């Protein structure tokens, strides 16, 4: 009986690890959130990704800012969710200012 429980726990961890969203999934999701009103040029996208860090914790993943480690998005079971909508709004505003110049 204990072997069965151990096997189920290991199988569950393997499945959760298999379904963790990768960095590309987080980037695609965040980019879709930022591009709701207008497209963002690739060079500006590179600037955004330089300030963001990806963390994988085996069963879930997160994107956070490098400067102050504030969470931006979380990922679990192949789904990515925006945690910090304030970051998205601030980034949109900063990008609009840069594009208008």
N, C-alpha and C positions, 0 to 999 in steps of 0.2 A: 504494500500500500504506500509506503513512504517513497519507494522508487517511482511510482506513478505520479505522485505529487511533485517530486523533484523533476521528473521529465516534463510535466505540464508547466512548471515554473520556467524551466530552461526554454521550452518551446515558445512560451509567451514572450520572454525577453528577446529571443531571436526574431520573432515576428515584429515586435515593437521597434527593434533596431533596423529591420528591413524597411519599415514604413516611415522612418524619420525623414522629413523633408530635407533635401540637400540645400546647399548655398544657392544654387541656381533657382530652386523653387522660391526661396525667400526673395531673391533679387527680382524675379519675374513678378511676384505678387506686389512688392513695394513699388516697382516701376509702373505697374498698372494703376496703383493708387495715386502716384504722382502725375501720371499722364492723363488724368481724367479730363482736363480742360484743353491741353495742348501737348504736342509731342516734345520730348526732351532730346536734344542732340547727343550723340554718343560721347563726345568729349565732356559734356556736363555730367553724364552718367558716371563716367570714370571718377570725377571729383566727388560725387556722392558716395561711391563705394569705398573710396580711400578713408572716409571718416567713419566707416561702419565695420564692425567685427562680427564674425559668425562663431557661434559656440554650439557644439554637438554634445549632448549629454546621454548618448546611447539610446534613450527612449523618447527624447524630445530635443528640439533645437531652438536656438534663439538668435536674433540679430540685435545688436546693441551698439550704442555710440562708443567710439574709442575714447573720447575726451572724458566723459563722466559715467560711462557704463550704464546709461539708461536703456531699458529694454524698448525695442521698437516693434518686433514681431516675434511670435512663438509658433512653433510647428510641432504637430503631433498627428500620427496616423495619416500621413500624406496631405494634411491640411495646414495651411498657414493663416494665422489670424493677426491682424493689426492690434497691437496693445496700446501704443502711444500715438494717438491721432494728433496730438499737439506737435509732435516731431514732423508728421506729414504736412501739416499746415504751415509750419515754419519753413520747411524745405521748399514747399511750393512757392511761398512768398519770396524767398531768397532767389530761387530760380527765375521767377518772373522779373525781378529787379535786374538780374544779370542778362536776361534775354532782351530787355527793353533798351539796354545801352548799346 
